[in-house]
Amino acid sequence: MRKMFTKVIFALLFCMVSLTVHAQSVTISGLVTDKLTKQPIPGVGITVKGTTSGTATDASGRYSFTTNRKTPLTLVISFLGYISVEQEITGNTKGINTELEPTVILGQEVVISASRTPERILESPVSVERMGQSTIKELSAPSFYDALINMKGVEVSTQSLTFKSINTRGFNSNGNTRFNQFVDGMDNQAPGLNFAVGNIIGLSDLDLDNVELLPGASSALYGAGGINGTMLMTSKNPFDYQGASFSFKTGINHVNDDNTGNQQFNQLDVRMAKAWNNKFAVKGTFSFLQAKDWQADNYSNFDRIGRNFKAGDRTTDPNYDGVNVYGDEVNANLLLVGNSLRSSFQAQQPLAYGAFNSLVTNPGLTSYNAVLNQINTNPAFAALRPAMPQLSPFLALMYGLQRGGVTSQAVSRTGYNESNLVDYDTKSLKASGSLHYKVTPTIEAIAHAAWGTGTSVYTGSDRYSLRNFSIGQFKLELKGQDFFVRGYTTQERSGDSYISSILGSFINEAYRPSSIAGPNAINGWFAQYALAYSSALAAGGSNDAAHNAARGVADRGRFMPGTAQFEAAKNSIVNNTISSGLGAKFDDKTNLYHYEGLYNLSNALNNVVELQVGGSYRIYQLRSGGTIFDDLGKKLNIDEYGAFAQVAKKMFDDKFKLSLSGRYDKSTNFDGRFTPRISGVYTVAPNNNIRVSYQTGYRNPTTQNQYIDLSVAGGRQRLIGGIPEMLNKYEMLTTRKPYTDASYRAYDASLATGTPNPALLKTYEFDPRGIRPESVQSYEIGYKGLLGPKFLIDAYAYYNQYKNFITAVEVYQQNGSTYPFPKFGVPVNAVGKVTSYGGALGIDYLLGKNYNLSGNVSYNELGDLPADYINDFNTPKVRYNLGLGNREVIRNVGFNVNYRWQDEFFWNSSFAAGAVPSFSTIDAQVNFKIPSVKSMIKLGGSNILNKYYITSYGNPAIGALYYVSYTFNP
């Protein structure tokens, strides 16, 4: 299939480069002024339509350039804040005077995403947010992707500097599988993850034409997924935006960060585009970012069974498990370890065991010293005395077990901080190229290739160090005024990525195994701990002192970060795959192939009604070599196909527009699903519209929901897919049904008291059908309108009702006498209703003298919830944004300031759970434009007050990033 793509691309390239153009030079010159003030305007872009010929006005508003095009021709004259003009030139090409009229563009932007057909944003049938070029150039955030959080209703989970997950309307997550992200029509997800990896293979600010974001369900038009929102990013077409551009940004972050101190941030973006004769065009882009990543340093003590915070740290809690500490997930019950050692001692040293047992069970010997005195003075024990240096730890252990000193308490291994395990040297490199050929003036053929690689950190059920991770997307497309057909493939490669907790645990195992079977059992870490603990207790030490002494003994020889032993063990583990049993490395080479087409029949029907039809076919090829999926030694494929239709009609003197949409989708492991949408827009007054919609959305269980088979949490938990095939692999539907999380916690509590009660364990019953697709019914009412030419208001309210909501359960499966019981994370459908509701209000106000005031507030609330459902709404009830900007507060100088606040909320994920405090942050920038060289210098920063905050529990705190940038031909 990849060979087919290659052959077609080269054939298309051959056809394109065979074109030649011959023309004579013509000089064009003129003056551009403001229509109201009659003052010259510097920096105005002048181009010959359909060519790269052009220039910009100088400081006096004048321009002059040459072109190979003969008259008649059309000049495109444009400048930010003015209405663009297309001026026909039929005769004289010198002394052309043009006046530009300042424009108020509130509500006049054209969007496509809401109906897959162009329409004014004021007339959109559903809520839609848009970021255009004028906004992008004036952003205060370091990039457009960082600025998405300022859109109405948008929330972000920041897991690292370059890895952010976008969401709307609740149920936020670190890797958001409920939100779709498209770039030039291509699904931007990593096919092995089923969500977009931030903007690793997205667009740079230089090449971005616009962003459109649909909050809420959008499956009726865009297929499975997007149950909570869809974002479409569109790049600049090389026919319309030609020439060379570049931007260099440098700055610092980690200010006042005790972990690292100030660190440098650098980013270079380049874009080049060229068109010939409005027939053939090429475009290339390149971006490279390098910085030191934010470091996750939450060392709070976390109870992974109860899934909540617990008191204590490494020095006060023997079973300490730090949120961002790895290797300490591995624990054992001290009483069970002691009993096992006693049994082993009895088998290997029966005579010594018998003698010791007679002493520790003697009620007349009321202290450990009395027992030792008997051995040292009683002739009956004389034979033991020479071996007592080796035997005394067992005596102390047996004494502690008999007399109640060694009790049922969990003890964890000593872990390593995330900073010792994860690669924080963030890099992001992405490049793209495209060839464009106009078959006719309205039909365009495109061959496009994009590739991105980088090093980042992602939070799922673990913290994953994504080193040299890469994604490639390759597309062929033919599009016209009324249709498009496209095929593309996404190629995911895990590179040198690995699991941090597995790395921490395996380093521990490298210097001393947690347990050892057979005659050398006493050399295991927990055995050493139990023997040293009981010896310290027997010697009169307190419980805390005994634990500290025991850890010191068990940790002898521990590989310390920075030492040669540590680095050697680390390198070995990260270079061996998970499936080998020796390492923490992924080996994922999962691919996606997608084909789709759309035809708009409206023109063919003389626009009596608007009618669109389309269809798609997709193949997932899961190829992880057993490091993510259950695909070791076999190939897993998932096929999906679907079709949709939409009809719309204006009526009542074009004051009301009714739209009906419907889509059918089918996936390999699930029944087909139909998702309808109905919407209406009523114009109550010019530029004032009320919209009402009923939308349905659904998403298939992700590739991981279906086939994952992955050990996480230092090997203490296994994630498995929820389809019957995976449940049967672990006999969870038949002979080895697992126990519920709540009942296991109750049993664990009884074990801690020394009186274990197996009757507390309750079986979890999986649905024999396995996991099924999730769906939502969404109801929305909204208003968008201009209250005068300078005040735009947009408001909406929504109510969502989910069916078969995909969540996850944690269950425990008994495996012989092993304790703790092996833990499994399994995706399931919630039984019962899950509902949510909320609303948002946004305003834009032009204050005069180029000042613009904007603001929005969002409210989201969780409604009904099944009794056994783990609440992962993960969304603040209230958050708001305020913005103030001026593109030219004085000549060639502009600024922009954004303030953001959000409420406190509780975050619950498979990695960790805890409170996310409320926070506020300010982004700001000042820019200076240099029209004579078509350049802009920007000085700015995000979170400029440097108040560190988190967006999700267990992820790093985010501080300030201060930068200065120079952009040529923005």
Secondary structure as GFF3:
##gff-version 3
##sequence-region A 1 970
A	DSSP	alpha_helix	2	17	.	.	.	ID=ss1
A	DSSP	beta_strand	26	34	.	.	.	ID=ss2
A	DSSP	beta_strand	45	48	.	.	.	ID=ss3
A	DSSP	beta_strand	54	56	.	.	.	ID=ss4
A	DSSP	beta_strand	62	67	.	.	.	ID=ss5
A	DSSP	beta_strand	73	78	.	.	.	ID=ss6
A	DSSP	beta_strand	85	89	.	.	.	ID=ss7
A	DSSP	beta_strand	96	100	.	.	.	ID=ss8
A	DSSP	beta_strand	110	111	.	.	.	ID=ss9
A	DSSP	beta_strand	119	120	.	.	.	ID=ss10
A	DSSP	three_ten_helix	121	123	.	.	.	ID=ss11
A	DSSP	beta_strand	129	131	.	.	.	ID=ss12
A	DSSP	alpha_helix	133	137	.	.	.	ID=ss13
A	DSSP	alpha_helix	144	147	.	.	.	ID=ss14
A	DSSP	three_ten_helix	148	150	.	.	.	ID=ss15
A	DSSP	beta_strand	154	158	.	.	.	ID=ss16
A	DSSP	beta_strand	164	168	.	.	.	ID=ss17
A	DSSP	beta_strand	179	183	.	.	.	ID=ss18
A	DSSP	beta_strand	186	187	.	.	.	ID=ss19
A	DSSP	beta_strand	189	190	.	.	.	ID=ss20
A	DSSP	beta_strand	195	196	.	.	.	ID=ss21
A	DSSP	beta_strand	208	215	.	.	.	ID=ss22
A	DSSP	alpha_helix	219	222	.	.	.	ID=ss23
A	DSSP	beta_strand	229	235	.	.	.	ID=ss24
A	DSSP	beta_strand	243	253	.	.	.	ID=ss25
A	DSSP	beta_strand	263	276	.	.	.	ID=ss26
A	DSSP	beta_strand	280	292	.	.	.	ID=ss27
A	DSSP	beta_strand	302	303	.	.	.	ID=ss28
A	DSSP	beta_strand	308	309	.	.	.	ID=ss29
A	DSSP	beta_strand	325	326	.	.	.	ID=ss30
A	DSSP	beta_strand	331	333	.	.	.	ID=ss31
A	DSSP	alpha_helix	334	348	.	.	.	ID=ss32
A	DSSP	alpha_helix	350	360	.	.	.	ID=ss33
A	DSSP	alpha_helix	368	377	.	.	.	ID=ss34
A	DSSP	three_ten_helix	379	387	.	.	.	ID=ss35
A	DSSP	alpha_helix	388	403	.	.	.	ID=ss36
A	DSSP	beta_strand	410	412	.	.	.	ID=ss37
A	DSSP	beta_strand	416	417	.	.	.	ID=ss38
A	DSSP	three_ten_helix	418	420	.	.	.	ID=ss39
A	DSSP	beta_strand	425	440	.	.	.	ID=ss40
A	DSSP	beta_strand	443	459	.	.	.	ID=ss41
A	DSSP	beta_strand	463	479	.	.	.	ID=ss42
A	DSSP	beta_strand	483	493	.	.	.	ID=ss43
A	DSSP	beta_strand	498	499	.	.	.	ID=ss44
A	DSSP	alpha_helix	500	511	.	.	.	ID=ss45
A	DSSP	three_ten_helix	518	523	.	.	.	ID=ss46
A	DSSP	alpha_helix	525	538	.	.	.	ID=ss47
A	DSSP	alpha_helix	543	554	.	.	.	ID=ss48
A	DSSP	alpha_helix	564	574	.	.	.	ID=ss49
A	DSSP	three_ten_helix	578	580	.	.	.	ID=ss50
A	DSSP	beta_strand	591	600	.	.	.	ID=ss51
A	DSSP	beta_strand	610	622	.	.	.	ID=ss52
A	DSSP	beta_strand	636	651	.	.	.	ID=ss53
A	DSSP	beta_strand	656	667	.	.	.	ID=ss54
A	DSSP	beta_strand	670	685	.	.	.	ID=ss55
A	DSSP	beta_strand	688	699	.	.	.	ID=ss56
A	DSSP	alpha_helix	703	707	.	.	.	ID=ss57
A	DSSP	beta_strand	709	712	.	.	.	ID=ss58
A	DSSP	three_ten_helix	713	715	.	.	.	ID=ss59
A	DSSP	beta_strand	717	720	.	.	.	ID=ss60
A	DSSP	alpha_helix	724	729	.	.	.	ID=ss61
A	DSSP	alpha_helix	741	752	.	.	.	ID=ss62
A	DSSP	three_ten_helix	758	760	.	.	.	ID=ss63
A	DSSP	beta_strand	774	786	.	.	.	ID=ss64
A	DSSP	beta_strand	791	803	.	.	.	ID=ss65
A	DSSP	beta_strand	806	812	.	.	.	ID=ss66
A	DSSP	beta_strand	823	829	.	.	.	ID=ss67
A	DSSP	beta_strand	834	848	.	.	.	ID=ss68
A	DSSP	beta_strand	851	862	.	.	.	ID=ss69
A	DSSP	beta_strand	878	890	.	.	.	ID=ss70
A	DSSP	beta_strand	893	902	.	.	.	ID=ss71
A	DSSP	beta_strand	905	908	.	.	.	ID=ss72
A	DSSP	beta_strand	913	916	.	.	.	ID=ss73
A	DSSP	beta_strand	919	930	.	.	.	ID=ss74
A	DSSP	three_ten_helix	931	933	.	.	.	ID=ss75
A	DSSP	beta_strand	935	942	.	.	.	ID=ss76
A	DSSP	beta_strand	961	968	.	.	.	ID=ss77
###
